[in-house]
């Protein structure tokens, strides 16, 4: 039996990223209260600037001015994961998420 493990560390970001935003541009995903959202995920460019989970969006923007802070969308993440699973079913009828 052969196994393959697929890891999509930025799937939550990819689920909400606007089509015109380059993947290599600094970006972060936020969640929490509207008045003080917290970073839950950042891409490599944002992490290089010092942005990390747990920071407030305001603190992250002090480190990386203009940083987009997209609100986490669990339904969009689930939809994207379903699309990936549908693609994987082309190669194997046995799949675990």
PyMOL commands that set and color helices and strands:
alter all, ss='L'
color gray80, all
select helices_A, chain A and resi 11-16+44-48+57-63+74-88
alter helices_A, ss='H'
color red, helices_A
select strands_A, chain A and resi 27-31+38-42+68-71
alter strands_A, ss='S'
color yellow, strands_A
deselect
rebuild
show_as cartoon
